[in-house]
Each structure stands twice: as structure tokens, then as C-alpha cells.
């Protein structure tokens, strides 16, 4: 991936940080994009310590102007985005019957609309170069459903649909679009789950353990590589077998 530029949203921690470091180890320049400037700087320093360039940028995925500014800063620095990883996501859980409309809107805005807008900005340069990789971080619940997460589940299922539609639209330009669907991964988000919920989830995993951010990052690194050039429109499950 030498001389490739990878923009990773939600790169300030968790899966996004692991993805940024994995792509950096493969030689890509990294745009560390999130709404946490201090953590962006920390991850950018980790990337530079691996011997590759890094650009920390602030981005609010709920605001179209902020996404445009992040891409503007990237294009000014390096001229293009070769690899886009739409990783940023939030939850606002609650049973559908009591879910506030604004909680539905915010989750869909960041998790799905933000990924669409970022992809739309990345695609023109990829089409000119006739090479590109878009990797959307979906979720096992986007395939299986999950009570109390109607908004999150819908956003992740929507990401899978977006993946398949874009893959068909841009495949002729040598651009691949794929999704990675993590299962129960040890992150700040899952750390907030009650112990009984964690135990129930672990019991449903044939491999008998939670995943690590690096497990997801390895799948992303593969899909971003030249070796994955004949894979598009796919959903790669990284879930220990909890959903098949």
C-alpha cells in the first residue's frame, strides 16, 4: 500500500485506531479522522512511529460541511484518497416503542448518512485514478437484528445495502466496495454492556471469546490490499461464528 492514502473515520480509538495502525504497517499514509482532536493527535503519533505519514483531522459525521472540510484538508495535503474506511459509529439504544425520533435521526445520520457522504467525496478521485477501496464497518446485528437497537441495526443493515449498491456502480472503474461485519469486539462501546449481557453474548460465540479490534483491522487490511482486487460487494463476518 505504499503511496496509498487511507482515510479512516472514527480512528481515534477502538476498531478505528486498530485499522489506522494496520494500514500504516502495510505502508499507507493515514488520515486519522474523528471528532476527538486530542486522540487524533495521539493516534497520528503512533502512525508516524511506524515510519509513515499521518494527518489528524477533525470530522463530525453528522455535519456535511465538516466532512467536506476533512476531505478538503486531505486533498490539500496528499491530493487524493485511495482507501476510505467508514468506521465511525454511535449508539443510542432503547426499545423502539420508546425511542425518540431525534435518537433515530442522529444514529442514522452518523452511521449511514455520514458514510454515504464520505464515499461520495472519495469516489471522484478514485474514478480518476481507476483504483480505490471503500470498506464499510457494519455489524453482526445488521444481519441478525437486536432488540433495543432499532436505529443502530437499521444503520448497519443500511451500510450493507450501500456497500452492495456502490460496488455495482463503480466496479467498472476498478474500485471495490466491501463491508466488514464485526461481532462482539472488546471496545469502549461493548465495555459499557451489563455483565449478564456480555456473558450471554460470549455463550453464543463458537470460538468462545470476544474479538479484538486487531481482528477486525486484519480483515480491513486484506480488503484494502491489491490481493483483494477481485472481491467486491462482499460482507466479511468477523464474529467468531456467533452469526453464520
C-alpha positions in Angstrom: 0.0 0.0 0.0 3.0 2.3 -0.3 2.0 5.7 -1.7 -1.7 5.0 -0.9 -3.7 7.4 1.2 -6.2 5.9 3.6 -8.8 8.0 5.4 -10.3 6.2 8.5 -13.2 7.7 10.3 -13.6 7.1 14.0 -9.9 6.5 14.0 -9.2 8.0 17.5 -9.8 4.7 19.4 -11.1 1.2 19.3 -11.5 -0.5 15.9 -10.7 2.7 14.0 -7.4 3.1 15.8 -6.5 -0.6 15.1 -7.4 -0.1 11.4 -5.3 3.0 11.1 -2.3 1.2 12.6 -2.8 -1.9 10.5 -3.0 0.1 7.2 0.1 2.1 8.3 2.0 -1.1 8.9 1.1 -2.0 5.3 2.7 1.3 4.2 -0.3 3.6 3.7 -0.4 7.2 4.7 -3.1 7.7 7.2 -5.7 10.4 7.7 -6.8 10.0 11.3 -10.4 11.4 11.3 -12.7 11.7 14.3 -14.4 14.3 16.5 -11.8 13.8 19.2 -8.8 16.1 18.3 -6.6 15.1 21.2 -6.9 11.4 20.5 -6.5 12.1 16.8 -3.1 13.5 17.6 -2.1 10.5 19.7 -3.0 8.0 17.0 -1.3 10.1 14.4 1.9 10.0 16.6 1.6 6.2 16.8 1.3 6.0 13.0 4.3 8.2 12.5 6.3 6.0 14.9 5.7 3.2 12.3 7.6 5.3 9.7 4.7 6.6 7.6 3.0 10.0 7.3 -0.2 10.8 9.3 -2.7 13.7 9.1 -5.0 14.2 12.1 -8.3 15.9 11.0 -11.5 16.8 12.9 -14.7 15.4 11.4 -18.3 15.5 12.6 -20.0 12.8 10.6 -23.4 14.4 11.4 -22.4 17.6 9.5 -21.9 17.6 5.8 -19.7 20.7 5.9 -17.4 19.1 8.4 -17.0 16.0 6.2 -16.2 18.3 3.2 -13.6 20.2 5.3 -11.9 16.9 6.3 -11.7 15.8 2.7 -10.5 19.3 1.7 -7.6 19.1 4.2 -6.7 15.6 2.9 -6.7 16.6 -0.7 -4.7 19.7 0.1 -2.1 17.6 1.8 -1.9 14.5 -0.4 -4.1 15.1 -3.4 -6.4 12.1 -3.2 -8.0 9.4 -1.0 -7.2 5.8 -2.2 -8.7 3.9 0.7 -11.8 5.0 2.7 -12.8 3.2 5.8 -16.2 4.2 7.1 -15.8 3.1 10.7 -17.3 5.9 12.8 -20.5 4.9 14.6 -22.6 5.7 17.7 -25.4 4.0 19.6 -28.5 5.5 21.2 -30.2 2.4 22.4 -33.8 1.9 23.5 -36.9 -0.1 22.7 -38.5 1.2 19.5 -41.8 2.0 21.2 -40.0 4.5 23.5 -37.2 5.6 21.1 -37.0 9.3 20.5 -37.1 10.4 16.9 -34.0 12.5 17.4 -32.1 9.4 18.6 -33.1 7.6 15.5 -32.1 10.5 13.3 -28.7 11.0 15.0 -27.6 7.4 14.7 -28.7 7.1 11.1 -27.1 10.5 10.3 -23.7 9.5 11.7 -23.6 5.8 10.9 -25.2 5.7 7.5 -25.6 9.2 6.0 -22.0 10.1 7.1 -20.6 7.0 5.4 -22.6 7.9 2.2 -21.3 11.5 2.1 -17.7 10.4 2.8 -18.0 7.8 0.0 -19.4 10.4 -2.4 -16.5 12.7 -1.8 -13.9 9.9 -2.1 -15.2 8.4 -5.3 -14.4 11.1 -7.9 -10.6 10.8 -7.2 -10.8 7.0 -7.2 -12.6 7.1 -10.5 -9.9 9.3 -12.0 -7.2 7.0 -10.7 -9.1 3.9 -11.7 -8.3 2.4 -8.3 -10.0 2.6 -5.0 -11.1 0.8 -1.9 -14.1 1.6 0.2 -14.6 -0.5 3.3 -17.7 0.0 5.5 -17.7 -1.3 9.1 -21.1 -2.8 9.5 -22.1 -5.1 12.4 -23.3 -8.6 13.1 -26.6 -7.0 14.3 -27.1 -5.5 10.9 -27.6 -9.1 9.8 -29.2 -10.7 12.8 -31.2 -7.9 14.4 -31.0 -7.0 18.1 -33.7 -5.8 20.5 -33.3 -2.3 21.8 -31.2 -1.2 18.9 -33.7 -0.5 16.0 -31.8 2.6 15.0 -28.3 1.1 15.2 -29.4 -2.1 13.5 -31.1 -0.2 10.7 -28.0 1.9 10.2 -25.7 -1.1 9.9 -28.1 -3.0 7.7 -28.2 0.1 5.5 -24.4 0.2 5.3 -24.5 -3.3 3.9 -27.1 -2.2 1.3 -25.0 0.8 0.5 -21.9 -1.4 0.1 -23.7 -3.6 -2.5 -25.2 -0.7 -4.4 -21.9 1.2 -4.7 -20.0 -2.0 -5.6 -22.2 -2.3 -8.6 -22.0 1.3 -9.6 -18.2 1.7 -9.5 -16.8 -1.8 -10.2 -16.1 -0.9 -13.8 -13.6 1.7 -12.6 -11.5 -0.8 -10.7 -13.0 0.3 -7.3 -14.1 -2.3 -4.8 -16.6 -1.6 -2.1 -16.9 -4.2 0.7 -18.2 -4.4 4.3 -16.7 -5.9 7.4 -19.3 -7.0 10.0 -17.7 -7.4 13.4 -19.4 -9.4 16.2 -18.7 -8.9 19.9 -15.4 -6.9 19.9 -13.7 -5.6 23.0 -14.1 -1.8 22.7 -15.2 1.1 24.7 -18.7 0.6 23.3 -19.0 -3.0 24.4 -17.3 -2.3 27.7 -20.4 -0.4 28.8 -22.6 -3.5 28.4 -24.0 -5.1 31.7 -22.1 -8.2 32.8 -25.1 -10.5 32.2 -25.4 -9.3 28.6 -21.7 -9.8 28.0 -21.9 -13.4 29.4 -24.9 -14.2 27.2 -23.1 -12.9 24.1 -20.0 -14.9 24.9 -22.0 -18.0 25.3 -23.3 -17.6 21.7 -19.8 -17.4 20.2 -18.5 -20.8 19.0 -14.9 -19.6 19.3 -15.6 -18.9 23.0 -14.1 -15.5 23.2 -14.7 -11.9 22.3 -12.9 -10.4 19.4 -10.2 -7.8 19.5 -10.0 -4.6 17.4 -7.0 -6.1 15.7 -9.1 -9.0 14.4 -11.3 -6.5 12.5 -8.3 -4.5 11.4 -6.7 -7.5 9.8 -9.9 -8.1 7.7 -9.9 -4.4 6.6 -6.2 -4.5 5.7 -6.8 -7.5 3.4 -9.8 -5.9 1.7 -7.8 -2.7 1.1 -4.9 -4.7 -0.5 -4.2 -5.5 -4.1 -4.7 -9.2 -3.2 -8.4 -8.5 -2.6 -8.9 -6.9 -6.1 -11.4 -9.4 -7.2 -13.6 -9.1 -4.1 -16.4 -6.5 -4.2 -19.9 -6.2 -2.7 -18.9 -8.7 0.0 -19.7 -8.8 3.7 -16.8 -10.3 5.6 -18.0 -11.6 9.0 -15.5 -11.2 11.9 -17.7 -12.6 14.7 -16.2 -15.8 16.0 -19.1 -17.7 14.5 -21.9 -16.0 16.5 -23.8 -15.5 13.3 -23.4 -17.6 10.2 
